[in-house]
Amino acid sequence: MTTLDNRPNTALLVVDVQNGVVDDGYDRDTVIATIGGLVGRARKEGVPVVWVQHSDEELVRGSEEWRIVGELGREDAEPLVEKSYGDSFEDTDLEKVLAERGVGRLVVVGAETDACIRSTLHGALVRGYDATLVGDAHTTVDKTAWGAPEPEQVIAHTNLYWRYQAAPGRKGGTVMAKEVEFSG
């Protein structure tokens, strides 16, 4: 249903599954395993897997914290988009990468739920993409010290509100990993 012309394809967008982002993430090992399963399925089905990697003063490029977690391996042919803002589209070549692959629909996984995942989902929708969140394949750290809800509540709320997101000619949505259909 995307509003982008000649963009019938779907891509799996793997956002910020980096050591310094997810090591203290809620249910980290289960989420990483779920993401790994989706990456494997996407590869098997010929669906592009696009990796996004954040860098800033805390995630210094080349550091151990900056690296993608060891359980997930990016294949050389899979695009890597480097970013320094929450929205994976902002000041990156993500749009170009997706356009080259005819992608108009994104299946989004990764971290952090209440930062880069939310920003990227909204960024995709306003740019004309359909954007599906995989409800059991994103995580966040505990930010209760700063007044945020417990991580599981942040995740549940994001899953709930994104399930009903839509805009003219495009849609959001939340599904669990077992329900992901890359074909549409």
Backbone torsions as a table, in degrees:
resi	resn	phi	psi	omega
1	MET	NA	0.6	-179.0
2	THR	-47.4	152.4	175.1
3	THR	-90.8	2.2	-179.1
4	LEU	-86.5	125.6	-178.2
5	ASP	-68.8	140.7	175.7
6	ASN	53.8	42.8	-179.8
7	ARG	-129.8	66.2	-174.9
8	PRO	-80.9	-7.9	-171.0
9	ASN	-90.4	159.5	177.2
10	THR	-112.1	146.1	173.0
11	ALA	-129.3	149.1	170.6
12	LEU	-90.6	118.3	-180.0
13	LEU	-102.3	114.4	-176.9
14	VAL	-104.2	107.2	-170.2
15	VAL	-102.2	119.7	165.9
16	ASP	53.3	41.0	174.8
17	VAL	-85.3	68.3	-175.3
18	GLN	-110.4	152.2	-177.5
19	ASN	-50.9	-49.9	-176.4
20	GLY	-72.5	-9.9	179.5
21	VAL	-98.5	-43.3	-171.9
22	VAL	-106.7	-7.9	-176.1
23	ASP	-56.2	-33.9	177.5
24	ASP	-105.2	17.3	-178.0
25	GLY	-69.8	149.7	178.1
26	TYR	-60.8	128.5	177.7
27	ASP	52.9	39.2	-172.8
28	ARG	-47.2	-54.7	-173.1
29	ASP	-63.3	-41.0	178.9
30	THR	-65.5	-43.6	180.0
31	VAL	-63.2	-45.3	179.9
32	ILE	-63.0	-41.3	177.9
33	ALA	-63.1	-40.0	178.5
34	THR	-64.7	-44.1	176.8
35	ILE	-61.0	-43.3	178.3
36	GLY	-58.9	-40.5	177.0
37	GLY	-63.2	-40.6	178.6
38	LEU	-68.3	-39.1	176.7
39	VAL	-60.7	-45.6	178.3
40	GLY	-60.5	-44.7	177.9
41	ARG	-62.0	-45.3	-179.3
42	ALA	-60.2	-45.5	179.6
43	ARG	-60.7	-45.7	-179.1
44	LYS	-61.2	-36.3	-178.2
45	GLU	-88.8	2.6	179.3
46	GLY	73.6	23.6	179.7
47	VAL	-91.0	131.3	179.0
48	PRO	-59.2	136.3	172.2
49	VAL	-109.2	119.5	-178.9
50	VAL	-114.6	125.3	-176.9
51	TRP	-100.7	140.0	176.7
52	VAL	-120.8	134.6	-176.4
53	GLN	-133.2	123.4	-176.5
54	HIS	-89.5	145.2	169.2
55	SER	-139.5	144.2	175.9
56	ASP	-163.1	-164.4	-176.7
57	GLU	-65.7	-23.5	178.0
58	GLU	-95.1	-25.6	177.6
59	LEU	-113.4	77.5	-174.5
60	VAL	-74.2	127.5	-179.4
61	ARG	-50.7	129.1	179.3
62	GLY	91.2	-13.2	-179.4
63	SER	-77.6	166.2	177.6
64	GLU	-63.4	-38.4	178.7
65	GLU	-62.4	-33.6	-177.0
66	TRP	-75.0	-26.5	-174.8
67	ARG	-67.3	147.1	173.5
68	ILE	-65.2	142.0	-175.7
69	VAL	-54.9	146.6	-175.3
70	GLY	-62.6	-26.9	-179.0
71	GLU	-70.6	-20.1	-179.4
72	LEU	-111.5	130.3	179.8
73	GLY	-118.2	119.5	176.1
74	ARG	-78.5	130.3	175.2
75	GLU	-79.6	147.0	-175.5
76	ASP	-54.6	-34.8	-177.5
77	ALA	-76.4	-11.9	-178.4
78	GLU	-85.0	130.0	-177.1
79	PRO	-63.4	145.3	174.4
80	LEU	-121.0	120.6	179.4
81	VAL	-105.9	121.6	177.9
82	GLU	-94.4	137.9	-177.8
83	LYS	-138.5	163.8	175.7
84	SER	-136.5	10.9	175.2
85	TYR	-125.2	164.9	-179.3
86	GLY	-61.0	-47.1	-180.0
87	ASP	-74.2	119.4	-176.7
88	SER	-63.6	-14.3	177.7
89	PHE	-86.6	-24.3	-170.1
90	GLU	-71.7	115.3	177.2
91	ASP	60.0	37.7	177.1
92	THR	-132.1	177.6	175.9
93	ASP	-100.1	21.2	-178.2
94	LEU	-58.5	-45.5	-179.9
95	GLU	-58.2	-42.6	179.0
96	LYS	-63.3	-45.0	179.3
97	VAL	-58.8	-44.9	-178.7
98	LEU	-70.9	-40.4	179.2
99	ALA	-61.7	-40.9	179.5
100	GLU	-62.2	-24.6	-178.8
101	ARG	-103.2	6.0	178.4
102	GLY	65.4	31.3	-175.1
103	VAL	-89.3	127.7	174.4
104	GLY	-123.9	-4.5	-179.5
105	ARG	-132.4	132.0	179.7
106	LEU	-115.0	139.3	169.2
107	VAL	-109.6	116.2	-167.7
108	VAL	-108.5	132.6	177.1
109	VAL	-139.4	161.8	172.8
110	GLY	131.1	-140.3	-173.6
111	ALA	-151.0	164.4	-18.8
112	GLU	-87.6	143.7	-176.1
113	THR	-49.2	-52.4	-172.2
114	ASP	-89.4	15.8	178.8
115	ALA	-136.7	-94.6	-172.5
116	CYS	-68.7	-31.9	177.2
117	ILE	-66.4	-52.5	179.4
118	ARG	-59.6	-46.0	-179.3
119	SER	-60.5	-42.7	-178.8
120	THR	-69.0	-42.1	177.7
121	LEU	-58.3	-48.9	179.8
122	HIS	-65.9	-40.2	177.7
123	GLY	-60.4	-38.8	178.7
124	ALA	-66.9	-47.6	-176.9
125	LEU	-61.8	-44.2	-178.9
126	VAL	-70.6	-20.4	178.1
127	ARG	-89.9	1.4	174.9
128	GLY	105.1	1.2	-179.3
129	TYR	-85.9	150.2	160.5
130	ASP	-80.5	139.0	-175.5
131	ALA	-137.1	111.0	-179.5
132	THR	-102.7	126.2	175.6
133	LEU	-91.3	133.6	175.2
134	VAL	-92.0	109.1	-169.2
135	GLY	-61.5	-25.9	179.2
136	ASP	-109.8	22.1	-178.4
137	ALA	-132.6	33.6	171.3
138	HIS	-143.9	156.0	-175.3
139	THR	-148.6	168.1	175.3
140	THR	-148.9	166.2	177.1
141	VAL	-93.6	167.6	179.8
142	ASP	-74.3	116.2	178.7
143	LYS	-117.6	24.9	-178.8
144	THR	-63.5	-27.0	178.7
145	ALA	-62.6	-21.7	179.5
146	TRP	-104.9	12.5	175.6
147	GLY	95.5	1.9	179.0
148	ALA	-78.6	157.6	173.3
149	PRO	-66.6	169.7	175.1
150	GLU	-58.1	149.0	-177.7
151	PRO	-53.1	-42.8	-178.8
152	GLU	-64.5	-29.4	176.4
153	GLN	-72.7	-39.5	177.0
154	VAL	-60.0	-46.1	-179.4
155	ILE	-64.0	-47.7	-178.9
156	ALA	-61.8	-43.1	-180.0
157	HIS	-64.8	-42.9	178.9
158	THR	-63.0	-43.5	177.1
159	ASN	-59.3	-42.0	-178.8
160	LEU	-66.1	-53.4	-174.1
161	TYR	-71.6	-31.8	-179.9
162	TRP	-72.4	-25.3	178.9
163	ARG	-54.8	-31.3	-173.8
164	TYR	-108.0	9.7	-179.9
165	GLN	-73.0	139.8	176.5
166	ALA	-160.4	161.6	174.9
167	ALA	-149.9	165.9	-178.0
168	PRO	-53.6	118.9	176.7
169	GLY	76.9	7.2	178.5
170	ARG	-150.5	161.3	-175.3
171	LYS	-142.9	154.1	171.4
172	GLY	-96.7	-143.6	177.9
173	GLY	135.0	150.5	177.2
174	THR	-126.2	131.1	174.6
175	VAL	-134.8	159.3	173.8
176	MET	-85.9	160.7	-174.3
177	ALA	-54.8	-40.3	-178.0
178	LYS	-66.9	-17.8	-179.1
179	GLU	-96.5	-4.1	-177.6
180	VAL	-64.1	128.2	173.4
181	GLU	-121.6	110.5	-178.2
182	PHE	-72.6	-19.8	-177.3
183	SER	-80.5	-5.0	177.2
184	GLY	160.0	NA	NA
